[in-house]
């Protein structure tokens, strides 16, 4: 869908800081459990994004990575819309 990237303010060296991601643990059942990385949360909050929205953005980014693997366009797009409405 393309709208899940979070713009970053350019660092003085003109390099973009790494994209914050959720830490993931994957078990043998392929269930995914994640906690929001404190560094990623700090990264977003330090750029003026309030705590609740920062958490929702990180959760959405995590869900979007999973949704990208769905091959049926109609299902993937429907789930992406639902995720955007819920998390962003």
LINSULLIN-V411280 format. One record per backbone hydrogen bond with DSSP energy under -0.5 kcal/mol. NH is the residue of the N-H (numbers start at 1). CO is the residue of the C=O. If there is no record, write none. Layout:
nh:co
NH:CO
NH:CO
//
This chain:
nh:co
7:5
11:15
14:11
23:35
25:33
27:25
27:31
30:27
33:25
33:31
35:23
41:37
42:38
43:39
44:40
45:41
46:42
47:44
48:45
49:44
50:48
54:50
55:51
56:52
57:53
58:54
59:55
60:56
61:57
62:58
63:59
64:60
65:61
66:62
67:63
68:64
69:66
70:67
73:71
76:72
77:73
78:74
79:75
80:76
81:77
82:78
83:79
84:80
85:81
86:82
87:83
88:84
//
